[in-house]
Amino acid sequence: MMTEVKPEAVFLSGVKTMTDREFDLFSNMIYSVTGIKMPPVKKLMLTSRLSKRMKALEIKSYSAYYEYICSPEGRSAEYHRMIDVVTTNKTDFFRESDHFSILADRVIPELTARAKFMQGNPINIWSAGCSTGEEPYTIGMVASDYFVGNRSSVSILATDISTRVLETAVNGVYTENAIKPIPLPLRKKYILRGKGDKEGLFRISPDIRKMITFRKLNLMDKRLIPGAEMDIVFCRNVIIYFDRPTQAELFDKFYEIMAPGGYLFIGSSETLHGISDRFIPAGPTVYRKK
């Protein structure tokens, strides 16, 4: 008779599972800092991800790892690494491509007709939760193509809570498989092919990289963006990890830092319905500040 092996048993082979109490400690910490809600079904995932850091540090128990993170030394040396491994960073160039058609065909033309732009001010765009950079670079290519090289017409801010993904984003280097969603005409204009020991790698052109300022930022910070009002905010496939009170709080923050009539893009599986009535629908998962 064969014994059925549960998938989670294989998944946890050689990895000590954290106790319910330890899971509560970490999930409460992660929620209080990042706003990311971790229900009990995420326990196996959290166990696996944190165990990698524990092995690297030769820490034997999750309780000891938690105590280390709470210590002054751990806060300085390990805290950001813990955040890096528990956050999800899935993205692609031209992901949810309809949004970029709306951006080029409707939103940018409308914004450029406003007095603010005609007085010499750039269109301010924020990619919130930019991950490894595919989204802001896509925005940069679309905007550069629209303004035919006049890149000073657009200012793009890209932020994420993860130090690790921001390093990739700043470098702007991707594999051949990663750049496949970029339309061929844009690839020819804005993608550089690696040579020699960089064969098989591709880099975003300097002109596009110069359009974007990358910055580490936690969306749970009380003050999000100092400085200019945002005309466009992309925050896609981010709020799915938050509970409703956190979502409502975040959209209130977006509202406050956006210019009147500014546009908000969220993920195709997300909605503002029942969460915020301060924006009006302007397209599929596209909203506009009243």
C-alpha positions in Angstrom: 0.0 0.0 0.0 1.4 3.4 -1.0 1.3 6.3 1.5 0.0 9.5 0.1 2.6 12.3 0.4 1.0 15.7 0.9 2.5 18.6 -1.3 3.3 20.6 1.8 5.3 17.7 3.3 7.6 17.7 0.2 7.7 21.5 0.2 8.9 21.6 3.8 11.4 18.7 3.5 14.4 19.7 5.7 12.8 22.9 6.8 11.5 23.4 10.3 8.0 24.8 10.3 7.3 27.8 12.5 4.8 27.6 15.4 1.5 29.4 15.2 2.8 31.8 17.8 5.9 32.6 15.7 3.8 33.0 12.6 1.6 35.6 14.5 4.7 37.5 15.6 6.0 37.8 12.0 2.7 38.4 10.4 1.8 41.2 12.8 5.2 42.8 12.3 4.9 42.6 8.5 1.4 44.0 8.6 2.3 46.9 10.9 5.3 47.9 8.7 4.2 47.1 5.1 0.4 46.8 5.3 0.7 43.3 3.8 -1.9 41.0 5.3 -0.6 37.4 5.9 -3.5 35.0 6.7 -2.7 31.6 8.2 -2.7 30.0 4.7 0.5 31.9 4.0 2.3 30.1 6.9 4.1 27.6 4.7 5.3 30.3 2.3 6.6 32.5 5.1 8.3 29.5 6.7 10.1 28.8 3.5 11.2 32.3 2.7 12.4 33.2 6.2 14.3 29.9 6.5 16.7 31.1 3.7 17.7 34.1 5.8 18.0 32.0 9.0 20.3 29.5 7.2 22.5 32.4 5.9 22.8 33.8 9.5 23.0 30.3 11.1 20.0 31.1 13.4 18.3 27.9 14.5 14.8 29.1 15.5 12.2 31.5 14.2 11.8 33.0 17.7 15.6 33.7 17.8 15.4 35.3 14.3 12.5 37.5 15.4 14.4 38.6 18.5 17.4 39.4 16.3 15.3 41.5 13.9 13.9 43.5 16.9 17.4 44.2 18.2 19.2 47.4 17.3 21.8 45.4 15.3 19.1 43.4 13.5 17.1 46.5 12.7 20.1 47.9 10.9 21.6 44.8 9.3 18.8 42.4 8.6 15.4 44.1 8.7 15.4 45.2 5.1 16.6 41.7 4.0 13.6 40.2 5.7 11.2 42.6 4.0 12.9 41.7 0.7 12.2 38.0 1.0 8.6 38.3 2.1 7.4 40.8 -0.5 6.1 39.5 -3.8 7.7 41.1 -6.9 6.0 39.8 -10.1 5.9 42.1 -13.0 6.5 42.3 -16.8 7.1 44.9 -19.5 3.7 46.1 -20.9 1.8 44.1 -18.4 -1.9 44.8 -18.8 -1.1 46.5 -22.1 -4.5 48.2 -22.5 -3.4 50.6 -19.8 -0.5 51.8 -21.9 -2.8 52.3 -24.9 -5.0 54.5 -22.7 -2.0 56.3 -21.4 -0.7 57.1 -25.0 -4.0 57.7 -26.8 -6.1 59.5 -24.2 -4.4 60.5 -20.9 -1.2 62.1 -22.1 -2.9 64.1 -24.9 -5.5 65.4 -22.4 -2.8 66.4 -19.8 -0.6 68.1 -22.4 -3.6 70.3 -23.3 -3.9 71.7 -19.8 -2.5 75.1 -18.8 -0.1 73.5 -16.3 1.8 71.7 -19.1 1.6 74.5 -21.5 3.3 76.7 -19.0 6.3 74.5 -19.1 5.6 72.0 -16.3 6.3 68.3 -16.9 3.7 65.5 -16.5 4.5 63.9 -13.2 4.0 60.2 -13.1 4.5 57.8 -10.2 5.0 54.1 -10.4 4.2 52.9 -6.9 5.4 49.4 -6.2 7.7 49.4 -9.3 9.4 46.1 -8.4 12.3 45.4 -10.8 11.5 48.3 -13.0 9.6 46.9 -16.0 6.6 49.2 -15.3 8.4 52.6 -15.1 10.6 51.7 -18.1 7.5 50.8 -20.1 5.9 54.2 -19.1 9.2 55.9 -20.1 9.2 54.2 -23.6 5.5 55.1 -24.2 6.0 58.7 -23.1 9.3 59.1 -25.1 7.6 57.8 -28.2 4.7 60.2 -27.7 6.9 63.3 -27.3 9.4 62.1 -30.0 12.4 62.4 -27.8 11.4 65.4 -25.7 11.8 63.5 -22.5 11.9 66.6 -20.3 8.1 66.7 -20.8 7.7 63.8 -18.4 9.1 63.2 -14.9 8.8 59.6 -13.6 9.2 58.6 -10.0 9.4 54.8 -9.3 9.3 53.5 -5.8 9.4 50.2 -3.9 9.9 48.9 -0.4 12.4 46.3 -1.5 16.1 47.2 -1.7 16.8 44.1 -3.7 14.4 44.8 -6.6 15.3 48.4 -6.7 18.9 47.4 -7.4 17.7 45.5 -10.5 15.5 48.4 -11.6 18.3 51.0 -11.4 20.6 48.8 -13.4 18.0 48.3 -16.1 19.5 45.0 -17.3 17.1 42.1 -18.3 17.2 38.7 -20.0 16.0 38.1 -23.6 12.9 36.4 -22.3 12.0 39.4 -20.1 12.1 41.9 -23.0 9.9 39.8 -25.3 6.6 41.7 -24.4 8.2 45.0 -25.6 7.0 45.7 -29.2 9.8 45.3 -31.8 9.8 49.0 -32.9 10.3 50.0 -29.3 13.0 47.3 -28.7 14.9 48.7 -31.6 14.8 52.2 -30.2 15.2 51.8 -26.5 17.0 48.4 -25.8 20.7 47.8 -26.0 22.1 44.3 -26.7 24.9 43.1 -24.5 28.2 41.9 -26.0 31.0 39.7 -24.8 30.4 38.6 -21.3 27.1 40.4 -21.4 25.8 38.3 -24.3 22.2 37.4 -23.8 21.5 40.4 -21.6 19.7 43.6 -22.7 19.8 47.1 -21.1 17.4 50.0 -21.2 18.9 52.9 -23.1 20.4 55.7 -21.1 17.9 58.2 -22.5 15.0 56.2 -20.9 16.9 55.5 -17.7 17.5 59.3 -17.2 13.7 59.9 -17.2 13.2 57.9 -14.1 14.1 58.5 -10.4 14.1 55.3 -8.3 13.6 55.6 -4.6 12.9 53.3 -1.7 9.6 54.0 -0.2 7.1 52.3 2.1 3.5 53.0 1.0 2.5 52.9 4.7 4.6 56.0 5.4 2.4 58.9 6.6 3.9 61.2 4.0 4.3 59.6 0.6 5.8 62.0 -1.9 7.3 65.3 -1.0 7.3 67.9 -3.7 5.3 68.1 -7.0 1.7 66.9 -7.4 1.3 63.7 -9.3 -0.7 63.8 -12.6 -0.7 60.0 -13.0 -0.3 57.3 -10.5 0.3 53.6 -11.4 -0.3 51.3 -8.4 -1.1 48.0 -10.0 -1.4 44.6 -8.4 -0.3 46.0 -5.1 -3.4 46.5 -3.0 -4.4 42.8 -3.4 -2.0 42.2 -0.6 -3.7 44.7 1.7 -6.9 44.5 3.8 -9.7 46.9 3.1 -8.9 49.5 5.8 -5.3 49.6 4.5 -6.5 50.0 0.9 -8.8 52.8 1.9 -6.0 54.6 3.7 -3.7 54.2 0.8 -6.2 55.6 -1.8 -6.8 58.6 0.5 -3.0 59.2 0.4 -3.0 59.0 -3.4 -5.9 61.4 -3.6 -4.1 64.0 -1.5 -0.9 64.0 -3.5 -2.5 63.9 -7.0 -3.3 66.9 -9.1 -6.9 67.8 -9.8 -8.2 65.6 -12.6 -5.2 63.2 -12.2 -5.4 59.6 -13.3 -5.0 56.5 -11.2 -4.2 53.1 -12.8 -4.8 49.9 -10.7 -4.5 46.2 -11.5 -7.1 44.4 -13.6 -8.1 42.2 -10.6 -8.4 45.2 -8.3 -11.2 47.7 -7.7 -12.1 50.9 -5.8 -15.7 49.8 -5.5 -16.7 49.9 -1.8 -13.2 51.2 -0.9 -13.0 54.8 -2.1 -15.6 57.1 -3.7 -13.1 60.0 -4.2 -12.2 58.9 -7.7 -14.5 58.4 -10.7 -14.2 55.5 -13.3 -12.3 56.6 -16.4 -11.7 53.2 -18.1 -11.1 49.5 -17.2 -9.4 49.8 -13.8 -8.5 53.4 -14.6 -9.8 56.2 -12.3 -9.7 60.0 -12.2 -9.5 62.3 -9.3 -12.7 64.3 -9.0 
